[in-house]
Amino acid sequence: MKKYVPYLFFFLCLSFLEAQTVEISLFANGFSSPIDLQNAGDSRLFVVEQSGRIKILNSDGTTNPTPFLNISSLVSNGSEQGLLGLAFHPNYDTNGYFYVNYTKTNGDTRISRFSVDPGDPDIALPGSELTIIEYSQPFPNHNGGGIAFASDGYLYIAAGDGGSGGDPGNRAQNTTILLGKLLRLDIDNPGGGNNYGIPADNPFAGSAVNAEEIWAYGLRNPWRFSFDSANGDIWIGDVGQEDVEEIDRAGATEAGLNYGWRCYEGSDPYNTTGCPNPSELTFPIAEYSSSTGSGNCSITGGYVYRGSDYPSLSGLYFYADVCSGRIGTVTSGGTLVDHGTYGGSWTSFGVDIEEELYIVDHGGRIYKITSTLGVTDFNTAKISMVPNPASENVTFSSENQNIAAITIVDLKGSTLISEENIFAPSKNISVAGLSQGIYLVKVFSETGSFSIKKLVVK
């Protein structure tokens, strides 16, 4: 009997992984300057158009003819201004509240709450706007724009540094104002004469000097941020000045972090006059060049993929660049992979109720992120494997030869299950002890031919 050692399989696994590709598939088009995509806990997607409209995109790719919301008369539109962000209350299914971030006709930022029409889930209730917070914008650029609820139930708001170039007012480092910050509000328990409250664990809660709304600071233009649904980590794509696009990550409870702008652009010194010691700053987990000649200009932050359709993408953070059309990923350890140019002017990402990932092209198209592996199952032994995905047991069967050995490894190449000397047309193996994820299986026939297969454990 030939001994089937795992070393060859390990190297096959490595080439298998290296062949992995990220692809995009057109899901819908016909939108006007879309810049955000959210779900409300059901099968619908909500497409935010910069001019002030929100449209409903159905799961079959069709778009409702009547906008969900139209506040174009309230919005200054153009350049970096407009209706910039959307978030649904965690209890939207019962209270019908949703929140928008937009620049008013005078250019200042307003965060408002609206309500869905109780008689029609596809239309917002006219006249239901309640202003939550406003703050002035000294310039028309660097407005931030993202808003999102975390698992703690609080509303987070991305505020840019107020614009111009180089943060001439040193606003991002000034903790007495809201610009250049990530804000955190309790919108369920208003107080102090505001339509929101201050969470007790905000870093400056109770301060008579610093802005109590601040959660983090030292940001230039955190256009898009998100929370990892698996652990609550926050990921921020912060747009660089002229040379470095940065990706920041922090744990869910890490309050008061200073991400360093205007002192540093990414990890590069920019203007360190009067700045804190670098040991007091939080530097990016990853960054890439936007210098002249790179083709890049502005990062669009995305999400950590936690869907189930493409297990090989699990745990990868996605980002994109507006100018070059590049899409990339970052591992939890900070390894950045540029997957290439995909042709869009990427303004946002979004996830559906199943946590499948989409990407938004400012040109009017919505794509779904997909993945293939550069090789298909190598099935010289004509092996079947059912069920797949599996949670308890998997049965391997051969059409014309006995099965000799089966080895199951994880994506690091570690052997988790190994069965030898089988010599039967079928074999049942329990996978109940494996964690959810994707695994690689090599099945040998009695003649030495083999099949490599992808096994999903759910």
C-alpha positions in Angstrom: 0.0 0.0 0.0 1.3 3.4 -1.0 1.5 5.9 1.9 -0.2 9.2 1.0 1.7 11.8 2.9 0.2 15.3 3.2 3.3 17.3 2.0 2.3 17.2 -1.7 -1.2 18.1 -0.8 0.1 21.1 1.3 1.9 22.5 -1.8 -1.2 21.9 -3.9 -3.2 23.8 -1.3 -0.8 26.7 -1.6 -1.2 27.0 -5.3 -4.9 26.5 -4.9 -5.1 29.5 -2.6 -2.7 31.7 -4.7 -5.1 31.1 -7.7 -8.0 32.7 -5.7 -9.6 35.6 -7.5 -12.0 38.3 -6.6 -14.7 39.0 -9.2 -17.6 41.3 -9.6 -21.0 40.6 -11.2 -23.4 43.3 -12.3 -26.5 43.2 -10.1 -28.3 46.4 -11.2 -27.8 49.7 -13.0 -29.6 52.9 -14.0 -28.9 54.8 -10.8 -27.8 58.5 -10.7 -24.5 59.0 -8.8 -25.1 56.3 -6.2 -22.8 56.6 -3.2 -24.1 54.3 -0.4 -25.9 51.0 -0.1 -27.7 49.6 3.0 -30.1 47.0 4.0 -33.0 47.3 6.5 -33.0 43.7 7.8 -34.9 42.3 4.9 -34.4 41.3 1.3 -34.3 44.9 0.0 -31.3 47.1 -0.6 -31.5 50.8 -0.4 -29.4 52.8 -2.8 -28.4 56.3 -1.8 -28.1 58.8 -4.7 -25.9 61.8 -4.0 -28.5 64.3 -5.2 -30.8 63.5 -2.3 -32.8 60.4 -3.3 -32.9 56.9 -1.8 -34.2 54.1 -4.1 -35.2 50.5 -3.2 -33.4 47.8 -5.1 -35.1 44.4 -4.9 -33.5 41.0 -4.6 -34.3 40.3 -8.2 -32.3 43.3 -9.4 -35.4 45.5 -10.1 -35.7 49.0 -8.7 -38.9 50.5 -7.4 -40.1 53.4 -9.6 -40.9 55.6 -6.6 -38.0 56.7 -4.4 -38.1 55.6 -0.8 -37.0 59.1 0.2 -36.5 62.3 -1.8 -34.9 65.3 0.0 -33.1 66.8 -3.0 -34.5 70.2 -2.2 -32.7 70.1 1.2 -29.3 68.9 -0.1 -26.4 70.8 -1.6 -25.2 68.5 -4.3 -21.8 68.5 -6.2 -18.2 67.7 -5.6 -18.1 66.0 -2.2 -21.4 67.3 -1.0 -24.8 65.7 -1.1 -26.9 63.0 0.6 -23.9 61.0 1.9 -25.0 58.2 4.3 -27.8 56.1 5.5 -28.3 53.9 8.6 -31.4 52.0 9.8 -32.1 51.8 13.5 -31.4 48.4 15.0 -35.1 48.2 15.8 -36.3 49.5 12.5 -38.7 46.6 12.1 -40.7 47.9 15.1 -40.0 51.7 15.2 -39.5 52.5 11.5 -36.6 54.9 12.2 -33.8 55.5 9.7 -31.0 58.2 9.7 -29.3 60.1 6.9 -26.2 62.3 6.7 -26.3 65.1 4.3 -24.9 68.5 3.5 -27.5 71.3 3.7 -27.9 73.9 1.0 -25.5 76.1 2.9 -22.9 73.3 3.0 -23.1 72.4 6.7 -23.7 68.8 7.8 -27.0 67.6 9.2 -27.8 64.1 10.6 -31.5 63.6 10.6 -34.0 60.9 11.6 -36.9 60.0 9.3 -39.7 57.4 9.7 -41.1 54.9 7.3 -44.7 55.3 6.2 -46.7 52.9 8.5 -49.0 52.1 5.6 -46.3 51.6 3.0 -42.9 50.0 3.8 -41.5 51.3 0.5 -42.0 55.0 1.2 -40.7 57.3 3.9 -43.3 59.3 5.9 -43.6 62.8 4.5 -42.7 65.5 7.1 -41.1 63.0 9.5 -37.6 64.6 9.6 -36.1 65.2 13.1 -32.7 66.8 13.2 -30.3 64.9 15.4 -27.2 67.0 15.1 -25.7 69.7 12.9 -22.2 71.1 12.5 -20.6 73.7 10.3 -18.3 72.9 7.4 -15.7 75.6 6.6 -15.0 74.2 3.1 -17.1 72.1 0.6 -14.8 69.1 0.8 -13.9 66.5 3.4 -17.4 66.1 4.8 -17.0 62.5 5.8 -20.5 61.1 5.3 -20.7 57.5 6.7 -23.1 56.7 9.5 -23.7 53.3 11.1 -25.0 51.6 14.2 -22.7 49.3 16.1 -23.7 46.3 18.2 -23.8 48.5 21.2 -26.8 50.3 19.8 -25.1 53.7 19.4 -25.0 55.7 16.2 -21.5 56.4 14.8 -20.9 59.3 12.5 -17.8 59.9 10.3 -16.9 63.6 10.2 -14.1 64.9 7.9 -11.7 67.6 8.9 -13.7 70.3 7.2 -11.7 70.6 4.0 -9.3 72.7 2.1 -5.9 70.8 2.1 -3.6 69.9 4.8 -6.1 70.7 7.6 -5.0 74.3 7.9 -7.1 74.9 11.0 -5.6 71.8 12.7 -9.2 70.7 13.3 -8.7 66.9 13.3 -6.4 67.2 16.4 -8.7 69.7 18.1 -10.9 67.8 20.5 -13.1 70.8 21.3 -14.8 70.5 17.8 -16.4 67.7 15.9 -14.5 67.8 12.6 -11.9 65.2 11.8 -13.6 62.8 14.2 -15.6 59.6 14.6 -18.7 60.6 16.7 -20.8 58.3 18.9 -24.3 59.2 20.0 -27.1 57.6 22.0 -30.1 58.5 19.9 -32.5 56.4 22.1 -31.9 58.5 25.3 -31.7 62.2 24.4 -30.6 64.7 27.0 -29.1 68.1 27.7 -31.5 69.8 25.3 -30.4 67.7 22.4 -32.1 65.0 20.3 -29.4 62.6 21.4 -27.5 61.6 24.5 -23.8 61.0 25.3 -22.9 57.4 26.1 -21.2 57.3 29.5 -18.1 55.5 28.1 -17.4 58.1 25.4 -13.8 59.2 26.1 -14.8 62.9 26.8 -18.1 62.2 28.5 -18.7 64.8 31.2 -16.0 67.1 29.9 -16.6 70.8 30.1 -13.9 71.5 27.4 -13.7 68.6 24.9 -16.6 67.6 22.7 -18.4 64.8 24.5 -19.7 63.3 21.2 -16.1 62.2 20.1 -15.2 58.5 20.0 -12.0 58.8 18.0 -10.1 61.7 16.3 -7.2 62.5 14.1 -9.0 61.6 10.9 -8.8 63.4 7.5 -11.8 62.2 5.6 -13.2 58.9 6.8 -15.5 58.6 3.9 -16.6 55.0 4.7 -16.3 52.9 7.8 -17.9 49.7 9.0 -18.1 47.2 11.9 -17.1 43.6 11.6 -20.2 41.6 12.4 -18.2 38.8 13.9 -16.4 40.7 16.6 -17.4 44.4 16.5 -14.1 45.7 15.3 -14.3 49.0 13.5 -12.6 49.4 10.1 -12.1 52.9 8.7 -10.9 53.9 5.2 -9.4 57.3 5.7 -8.7 59.3 2.5 -5.1 60.6 2.2 -3.8 64.0 1.4 -1.6 63.2 -1.6 0.6 60.2 -1.0 -1.0 57.6 1.4 -4.4 56.0 1.6 -4.9 54.4 5.0 -7.0 51.7 6.6 -7.5 51.8 10.3 -8.8 49.1 12.6 -9.8 49.2 16.3 -11.5 47.0 18.8 -15.1 47.7 19.6 -14.3 49.2 23.0 -11.1 51.1 22.1 -12.2 54.7 22.9 -10.3 57.9 22.4 -7.8 56.7 19.7 -5.9 59.4 17.8 -5.3 58.3 14.2 -2.7 61.0 13.7 -3.9 63.4 11.0 -2.6 66.2 10.3 0.6 65.0 12.0 0.9 61.9 9.8 -0.5 60.9 6.5 -0.8 57.2 7.1 2.5 56.3 8.7 4.4 59.1 6.9 5.1 62.3 8.8 3.1 65.2 7.2 3.1 68.2 9.6 4.3 67.2 13.0 4.5 70.7 14.5 3.0 70.7 18.0 2.0 67.1 17.6 1.8 64.3 20.2 4.6 61.8 20.6 4.1 59.0 18.0 3.6 56.5 20.8 0.3 58.2 21.6 -1.0 57.7 18.1 -2.7 54.8 16.4 -1.2 54.0 13.0 -2.9 52.2 10.1 -3.2 48.5 10.0 -2.6 48.8 6.2 -2.0 51.5 3.6 -1.3 52.0 -0.1 0.2 54.7 -2.3 -1.8 57.4 -4.0 1.3 59.3 -5.1 1.5 60.8 -8.6 1.7 58.0 -11.2 0.0 55.3 -9.0 -3.4 55.9 -10.5 -4.9 55.9 -7.1 -6.4 58.9 -5.4 -9.1 58.2 -2.7 -9.8 55.1 -0.7 -13.3 53.8 -0.3 -13.6 51.7 2.9 -15.6 48.5 2.8 -16.6 45.6 5.0 -15.1 42.4 6.4 -16.7 39.7 4.4 -18.9 37.5 6.6 -21.2 36.0 4.0 -21.5 32.3 3.3 -21.5 32.1 -0.5 -17.7 32.5 -0.8 -16.1 31.0 2.3 -12.6 31.6 1.0 -13.2 35.4 1.4 -14.3 35.0 5.1 -12.5 37.4 7.4 -11.0 39.6 4.6 -11.6 43.3 4.7 -12.5 44.9 1.3 -11.5 48.3 0.1 -11.4 50.1 -3.3 -10.1 53.2 -4.9 -12.3 55.8 -6.6 -9.8 56.8 -9.3 -7.9 53.7 -10.3 -10.9 51.3 -9.9 -8.8 48.9 -7.9 -10.3 46.5 -5.4 -8.2 45.1 -2.6 -8.4 43.1 0.6 -6.7 43.2 4.0 -6.3 40.2 6.3 -6.8 40.4 10.0 -3.0 40.5 10.4 -2.7 43.5 8.1 -1.6 41.9 4.8 -2.9 44.0 1.9 -3.6 42.3 -1.4 -4.3 44.4 -4.5 -6.7 42.3 -6.7 -6.4 44.6 -9.7 -8.4 47.2 -11.6 -12.1 46.6 -12.2 -13.0 49.7 -14.1 -15.5 51.4 -11.7 -15.4 54.6 -9.8 -16.0 52.9 -6.5 -17.9 55.1 -4.0 -19.1 52.6 -1.5 -19.7 49.0 -0.5 -22.8 47.4 1.0 -24.0 44.1 2.4 -27.4 42.4 2.2 -29.3 40.6 4.9 -27.2 37.5 4.2 -24.0 39.6 4.6 -23.1 39.1 0.9 -21.0 42.0 -0.3 -21.8 44.6 -3.0 -19.8 47.5 -4.5 -21.2 50.8 -5.8 -20.0 52.5 -9.0 -20.6 56.2 -9.1 -21.4 55.7 -12.8 -24.8 54.2 -11.8 -24.1 50.4 -11.3 -24.2 48.1 -8.4 -22.1 44.9 -8.5 -22.0 41.9 -6.3 -18.6 40.7 -5.1 -17.9 37.1 -5.9 -15.0 34.7 -5.9 -13.6 31.9 -7.9 -10.5 29.8 -7.4 -8.3 29.8 -10.4 -8.6 26.0 -10.7 -11.6 23.8 -10.7 -11.9 20.5 -8.9 -9.2 18.2 -10.3 -11.3 15.1 -10.6 -9.3 12.5 -12.4 -10.7 9.9 -10.0 -14.3 10.8 -10.7 -15.2 11.3 -7.0 -18.5 12.7 -5.7 -18.8 14.4 -2.3 -22.2 14.9 -0.7 -23.6 16.9 0.9 -21.6 20.1 0.4 -22.0 22.3 2.4 -22.1 19.9 5.3 -22.5 20.0 9.0 -22.4 16.4 10.3 -21.3 13.8 7.8 -19.9 13.7 4.2 -20.1 10.7 1.9 -17.4 10.2 -0.7 -18.2 7.9 -3.7 -16.2 6.8 -6.7 -17.8 5.9 -10.0 -15.3 3.2 -11.2 -12.5 2.7 -8.6 -12.2 2.0 -4.9 -11.2 4.9 -2.7 -7.9 4.4 -1.0 -7.3 7.4 1.2 -9.0 10.8 2.1 -7.2 13.8 3.7 -9.0 17.0 4.9 -6.9 20.1 5.6 -7.6 23.7 6.6 -6.5 26.6 4.4 -3.2 26.8 6.3 -2.3 23.3 5.1 -2.8 21.6 8.5 -4.2 18.1 8.3 -7.3 17.7 10.4 -8.7 14.4 9.2 -6.8 11.6 7.5 -8.3 8.2 6.5 -6.1 5.5 4.9 -6.5 1.9 3.7 -10.1 2.5 2.8 -10.3 0.4 -0.4 -14.1 0.7 -0.9 -16.3 2.5 -3.4 -17.6 4.9 -0.8 -16.7 6.3 2.6 -18.6 8.3 5.1 -16.6 10.7 7.3 -17.8 12.8 10.2 -17.0 16.5 9.9 -19.0 17.5 13.0 -15.8 18.4 14.8 -14.7 20.9 12.3 -15.4 24.6 12.7 -17.5 26.5 10.1 -15.4 27.4 7.1 -13.8 26.1 3.9 -11.6 23.1 3.7 -9.7 21.3 1.0 -10.1 17.6 0.5 -7.8 15.2 -1.4 -9.3 11.8 -2.3 -7.0 9.1 -3.6 -8.1 6.2 -5.7 -6.5 2.7 -5.5 -4.6 3.4 -8.8 -3.0 6.6 -7.4 -5.2 9.1 -9.2 -6.8 11.8 -7.0 -9.4 14.5 -6.7 -9.0 17.9 -5.0 -12.3 19.3 -3.8 -13.6 22.3 -1.8 -15.6 21.3 1.3 -17.8 23.9 3.1 -18.6 23.1 6.7 -21.6 25.1 8.0 
